[in-house]
Amino acid sequence: MKEKNRSFWQFLKKRKININRIIYMIFITLTLCILFSQAFTMMFLVVANIPLLYFLNKDWFHTLLFTTPGKLALAVCAGIILFALSMIMKLSKPIEYEGW
């Protein structure tokens, strides 16, 4: 019976878990989720504009896909997207357990 009536704070105190560390980890997790969603939304908008350009102005679409400056612009965009993905992967590595 005693085990069931213990509060969460007593549970943390018994195991010597610092509440500041838990709050920090929750804050970091929420911050990373917001950053990831914003980053993926921006990447989607960059990639989705290419087919949209076909319907809006076929001359610009043709220029973007079939000329050297257009291909260069696409290559720069692809490079930035790959760089951003690698930075996201770097940020999302698991937290190492050092003991409490």
C-alpha positions in Angstrom: 0.0 0.0 0.0 2.8 2.5 0.8 4.4 2.1 -2.6 1.2 3.1 -4.4 0.6 6.2 -2.3 4.0 7.8 -2.9 4.0 10.9 -4.9 6.1 11.6 -8.0 8.4 14.0 -6.1 9.1 11.3 -3.5 9.9 8.9 -6.3 12.4 11.4 -7.7 13.9 12.2 -4.3 14.5 8.6 -3.5 16.4 8.0 -6.7 18.3 11.3 -6.4 17.0 12.6 -9.8 17.4 16.3 -10.2 14.1 17.9 -11.4 16.1 20.7 -13.2 17.6 18.1 -15.4 14.2 16.6 -16.3 12.8 20.1 -17.1 15.8 20.8 -19.2 15.4 17.6 -21.2 11.7 18.3 -21.8 12.5 21.8 -22.9 15.2 20.6 -25.3 12.9 17.9 -26.7 10.1 20.4 -27.4 12.5 22.9 -28.9 14.0 20.3 -31.3 10.5 19.2 -32.3 9.6 22.8 -33.3 12.9 23.3 -35.2 12.5 20.0 -37.0 9.0 20.7 -38.1 10.0 24.2 -39.3 13.0 22.9 -41.2 11.0 20.1 -42.9 8.3 22.6 -43.9 10.8 24.9 -45.5 12.4 22.0 -47.4 9.0 20.9 -48.6 8.2 24.5 -49.8 11.5 24.7 -51.8 10.9 21.3 -53.5 7.2 21.8 -54.1 7.8 25.1 -55.9 9.5 23.4 -58.8 6.3 21.5 -60.1 4.2 24.5 -59.2 6.4 26.7 -61.5 5.3 24.5 -64.4 1.7 25.4 -64.0 2.4 29.1 -63.3 4.9 29.9 -66.0 6.2 27.2 -68.3 9.0 29.4 -69.6 10.5 29.9 -66.1 10.1 26.1 -65.5 12.0 25.4 -68.8 14.7 27.9 -67.8 15.1 26.4 -64.4 15.4 22.8 -65.6 17.1 23.1 -68.9 19.6 25.9 -68.7 23.0 26.0 -66.9 22.1 28.9 -64.5 18.8 27.1 -63.6 20.6 23.8 -63.0 23.1 25.7 -60.9 20.3 27.2 -58.8 18.8 23.7 -58.3 22.2 22.3 -57.3 22.7 25.0 -54.8 19.2 24.4 -53.3 19.9 20.6 -53.2 23.2 21.3 -51.5 21.6 23.5 -48.9 18.9 20.9 -48.2 21.4 18.1 -47.8 23.5 20.3 -45.4 20.4 21.2 -43.4 19.5 17.5 -43.2 23.0 16.6 -41.9 22.7 19.3 -39.3 19.3 18.0 -38.2 20.8 14.5 -37.9 23.6 15.9 -35.8 21.2 17.7 -33.5 19.0 14.6 -33.0 21.6 12.2 -31.8 20.6 10.5 -28.5 21.6 11.9 -25.2 24.3 9.9 -23.5 23.5 8.5 -20.1 26.1 9.6 -17.6 24.2 8.5 -14.5 22.1 10.7 -12.2 
